[in-house]
Amino acid sequence: MKPQSHCANCAHPVDGNFCGHCGQNLREYRRGLGALAADLLREVFEVDGRILRSLRLLLTAPGALTLAFSANQRASFITPLRLYLFTSLLFFFTLSVTSYDEVRTAAPPVTVAEVSLDAPAISDAQRERFKTIIEAPLHGELDTILDGADGMARGIMSSIMDGVDDSLQAGEPPGTPTVFAINQLLKSFSDPSEVLGEMYDNAPVALFFLLPVYALLLKLVYFRQHKYYVEHLVFGIHIHAVMFLMFTLFMLLPDNDIISVIEQLILLAWLIYYFKALRRYYGQSRRKTFLKYAFLITSYSFLTVPAIGLVMISTIAFL
């Protein structure tokens, strides 16, 4: 990019890469597609050295990158949102080419789990009545489940059928929401690998929406620090970025006993990292930090349970 004497947008004299009058970038876009693609990649991911500096500071000095943001020292580092996008995309891309493919190829159809459940006996008449409320293409899937070996799918469906049979005999079928839920559940039983694949696709959304909740927890725990909510949010983004990098490393490591020990050490290093990040950024004593650290880990663990539940419900609902 060469300095121009006048800005093409406002004709103001300039000496550099940006117009001091209107702020327009003087980059020339009348170039080959390859050069424009490189510029786009650089602008989206800040692949100009800042991402390397950001990752180096993020990984070697827990909490320091967030301190730099709070001190308004942003020019040398990638923005928090782009850091989150970069690390999350890296994680979910790695997941899609490792665990996701293994699940889709290894998971058998229909069988959800080899777990025996006490299932009520279902007569042929009950089966035929139940088929009147499910979609016709699912009749075969229902027969496959009920005629298969005892397992989770058979136990669940038999219990549901027994529960609604009285109303079916009385000519009062269950309401539309219940019928919809039954049909979606049958679809999920017909191809569990597809359900797991869809859950993988929906997981990034759940994690993204957990971020503001986690930041709110930080705001409540450190309410006396008078930090803005966005500062807690940035801290959460940086913590999640390290989590994404750690789990990406887990997926890339081969599976053997030695690697299992290494993974345990990485997990221990993460727990130490999290504690040090809290202590450095919020500047409290070890005792206070440890109490809040324990509370945050426990609270976040509980938050993931409804998040996983929502992912499962939304996945099944939109099959």
C-alpha positions in Angstrom: 0.0 0.0 0.0 1.6 3.3 -1.1 0.9 6.7 0.4 -1.2 8.9 -1.8 -1.1 12.7 -2.0 -4.9 13.1 -1.8 -7.7 11.0 -0.4 -9.9 9.5 -3.2 -13.0 9.9 -0.9 -12.7 13.6 0.3 -9.7 14.9 -1.7 -8.0 15.9 1.6 -4.2 15.9 1.4 -2.8 12.8 3.1 0.6 11.3 3.9 0.2 7.7 5.0 -2.2 4.8 4.8 -5.3 6.6 6.3 -6.9 9.9 5.6 -6.7 12.2 8.7 -9.8 14.0 7.6 -12.4 11.3 6.8 -10.5 8.2 8.1 -10.7 6.2 4.9 -8.2 3.4 4.5 -6.2 4.2 1.3 -5.9 0.5 0.3 -6.4 0.1 -3.4 -9.0 -2.6 -4.2 -8.6 -2.6 -7.9 -6.2 -5.6 -7.8 -6.1 -9.3 -8.5 -8.4 -11.7 -6.7 -5.5 -13.4 -4.9 -4.3 -10.1 -3.4 -7.8 -9.2 -2.3 -8.3 -12.7 -0.7 -5.1 -12.2 1.3 -6.3 -8.8 2.5 -9.7 -10.3 3.5 -8.0 -13.1 5.5 -5.8 -10.6 7.2 -8.7 -8.3 8.1 -10.9 -11.1 9.4 -8.3 -13.0 11.5 -5.7 -10.2 11.9 -3.0 -12.5 10.5 -0.3 -9.8 10.8 1.6 -10.8 13.9 -1.0 -9.5 16.4 -2.6 -12.9 16.7 0.8 -14.5 17.6 1.5 -11.8 20.1 -2.0 -12.2 21.6 -1.7 -16.0 21.9 1.8 -15.7 23.4 0.7 -13.3 26.1 -2.6 -15.3 26.6 -0.8 -18.6 27.2 2.3 -17.5 29.0 0.9 -14.8 31.4 -2.6 -15.7 32.6 -4.8 -12.6 32.9 -2.3 -10.3 31.3 -4.1 -10.0 28.0 -7.3 -8.9 29.8 -5.3 -6.4 31.8 -3.9 -4.9 28.6 -7.5 -4.6 27.3 -8.6 -2.8 30.4 -5.6 -0.5 30.2 -6.8 0.4 26.6 -3.6 -1.2 25.2 -5.3 -2.7 22.1 -3.2 -1.8 19.1 -0.7 -4.6 19.5 -3.2 -7.4 20.0 -6.1 -9.1 18.2 -9.6 -8.0 19.4 -11.3 -10.3 22.0 -14.1 -11.2 19.6 -11.7 -12.2 16.8 -9.6 -14.2 19.3 -12.8 -16.0 20.4 -13.8 -16.7 16.8 -10.3 -17.9 15.8 -9.9 -20.3 18.7 -13.5 -21.6 18.6 -13.4 -22.1 14.8 -10.1 -24.0 15.3 -11.7 -26.2 18.0 -14.9 -27.0 16.2 -13.1 -27.6 12.9 -10.8 -30.1 14.6 -13.9 -31.7 16.3 -15.7 -32.0 12.9 -12.8 -33.9 11.3 -12.1 -36.2 14.3 -14.8 -37.1 16.8 -17.7 -36.1 14.5 -16.7 -38.5 11.7 -16.0 -41.3 14.1 -19.4 -40.9 15.6 -21.2 -40.9 12.2 -19.3 -44.0 11.0 -19.3 -46.0 14.2 -22.7 -45.4 15.8 -25.1 -48.2 14.8 -28.6 -47.3 13.6 -31.6 -47.5 16.0 -29.7 -48.8 19.1 -29.2 -45.8 21.4 -27.5 -47.7 24.2 -27.2 -51.3 25.4 -28.9 -50.4 28.7 -31.8 -52.6 29.8 -34.9 -50.7 31.0 -38.0 -52.2 32.5 -40.5 -51.8 29.7 -44.2 -52.6 29.8 -45.5 -55.3 27.4 -47.0 -53.7 24.3 -49.8 -55.6 22.5 -50.3 -55.5 18.7 -53.5 -53.5 19.3 -51.6 -50.9 21.3 -48.9 -50.7 18.6 -51.5 -50.1 15.9 -53.3 -47.4 17.9 -50.0 -45.7 18.6 -49.2 -45.6 14.8 -52.3 -43.4 14.3 -50.5 -40.5 15.9 -47.0 -40.8 14.4 -45.9 -40.0 10.9 -46.3 -42.8 8.4 -42.6 -43.0 7.5 -41.8 -43.7 11.2 -44.0 -46.8 11.4 -41.1 -49.0 10.4 -38.8 -47.4 12.8 -41.2 -48.0 15.7 -41.5 -51.7 14.8 -37.7 -52.0 14.6 -37.3 -50.5 18.1 -40.1 -52.5 19.7 -39.0 -55.8 18.1 -35.3 -55.3 18.9 -33.3 -56.3 21.9 -34.1 -54.7 25.2 -32.5 -51.4 25.5 -33.0 -47.7 26.2 -34.9 -47.0 23.0 -37.3 -49.8 23.5 -37.9 -49.0 27.2 -38.6 -45.3 26.5 -40.9 -45.9 23.6 -42.8 -48.7 25.4 -43.4 -46.5 28.4 -44.6 -43.6 26.3 -47.0 -45.9 24.4 -48.4 -47.4 27.6 -48.9 -43.9 29.0 -50.9 -42.6 26.1 -52.9 -45.8 25.2 -55.8 -45.0 27.6 -56.5 -41.7 25.8 -56.1 -43.3 22.4 -58.7 -46.0 23.4 -61.0 -43.3 24.5 -60.6 -41.5 21.1 -58.8 -38.6 22.7 -55.3 -38.5 21.2 -52.6 -36.4 23.0 -52.2 -32.8 22.0 -50.1 -31.5 19.1 -47.1 -30.6 21.2 -47.0 -34.1 22.7 -47.4 -35.7 19.2 -44.7 -33.5 17.8 -42.3 -34.5 20.7 -43.0 -38.2 20.1 -42.3 -38.0 16.4 -39.1 -36.1 16.9 -38.0 -38.6 19.6 -38.6 -41.5 17.1 -36.6 -39.6 14.5 -33.7 -39.3 17.0 -33.9 -43.0 17.8 -33.8 -43.9 14.1 -30.3 -42.4 13.6 -28.5 -41.5 16.8 -25.3 -40.7 14.9 -27.2 -37.9 13.0 -28.5 -36.5 16.3 -24.9 -36.4 17.7 -23.7 -34.8 14.6 -26.4 -32.1 14.8 -25.5 -31.6 18.5 -21.9 -31.0 17.6 -23.1 -28.3 15.1 -25.3 -26.6 17.8 -22.7 -26.7 20.6 -20.9 -23.5 19.5 -24.1 -21.6 19.8 -24.7 -22.9 23.4 -21.1 -22.0 24.4 -21.4 -18.5 22.9 -24.6 -17.8 24.8 -23.0 -19.1 28.0 -20.4 -16.3 27.8 -22.6 -13.4 28.9 -23.9 -15.6 31.8 -20.4 -16.4 32.9 -19.5 -12.7 32.7 -22.5 -11.9 34.9 -21.2 -14.4 37.4 -17.9 -12.6 37.4 -19.7 -9.3 37.9 -21.5 -10.6 40.9 -18.5 -12.3 42.5 -16.3 -9.2 42.0 -18.9 -6.5 42.4 -16.7 -4.5 44.7 -14.1 -4.0 42.0 -16.4 -1.6 40.1 -15.3 -3.1 36.7 -17.6 -2.6 33.7 -19.5 -5.7 32.6 -17.6 -5.7 29.3 -14.3 -6.1 31.2 -15.7 -9.3 32.8 -16.9 -10.4 29.4 -13.5 -10.0 27.9 -11.9 -12.0 30.7 -14.5 -14.7 30.0 -13.6 -14.6 26.3 -9.9 -15.0 27.0 -10.6 -17.9 29.4 -12.8 -19.7 26.9 -10.1 -19.1 24.2 -7.6 -21.0 26.3 -10.2 -23.8 26.9 -10.7 -24.1 23.1 -7.0 -24.4 22.6 -6.7 -27.0 25.3 -9.5 -29.2 24.0 -8.1 -28.8 20.4 -4.8 -30.2 21.7 -6.7 -33.1 23.4 -8.3 -34.1 20.1 -5.1 -34.0 18.2 -3.2 -36.2 20.6 -3.2 -40.0 19.9 -5.0 -42.3 22.3 -2.7 -44.3 24.5 -1.7 -44.6 28.2 1.2 -42.2 28.0 -1.0 -39.6 26.3 -3.7 -40.0 28.9 -1.1 -39.0 31.6 -0.1 -36.0 29.4 -3.8 -35.0 29.1 -4.2 -35.1 32.9 -1.2 -32.8 33.2 -2.6 -30.4 30.7 -5.9 -30.4 32.6 -4.0 -29.7 35.9 -2.1 -26.9 34.1 -5.4 -25.4 33.0 -6.8 -25.4 36.5 -3.6 -23.6 37.7 -3.8 -21.2 34.8 -7.4 -20.3 35.6 -6.5 -19.6 39.2 -3.6 -17.4 38.3 -5.6 -15.6 35.7 -8.2 -14.7 38.3 -5.6 -13.6 40.8 -3.6 -11.5 38.3 -6.6 -9.7 36.7 -8.7 -9.1 39.8 -5.7 -8.6 42.2 -7.0 -10.3 45.3 -5.3 -12.5 47.9 -4.8 -16.2 47.3 -7.4 -17.1 49.9 -10.2 -14.9 48.4 -9.2 -15.9 44.9 -9.4 -19.6 45.7 -12.9 -19.3 47.3 -14.2 -17.4 44.2 -12.3 -19.8 41.9 -14.0 -22.8 43.5 -17.4 -21.1 43.3 -17.0 -20.1 39.6 -15.9 -23.6 38.6 -18.8 -25.2 40.4 -21.3 -22.6 39.1 -20.1 -22.9 35.5 -20.3 -26.7 35.7 -24.0 -26.4 36.8 -24.6 -24.0 33.9 -23.4 -26.4 31.3 -26.1 -28.9 32.3 -29.1 -26.8 31.1 -27.0 -25.6 28.2 -26.4 -29.2 27.1 -30.1 -29.9 27.7 -31.1 -27.0 25.4 -28.7 -28.2 22.7 -30.3 -31.7 22.9 -33.9 -30.3 22.9 -33.2 -27.9 20.0 -31.4 -30.6 18.0 -34.3 -33.1 18.4 -36.9 -30.4 17.8 -35.4 -29.4 14.4 -34.6 -32.9 13.0 
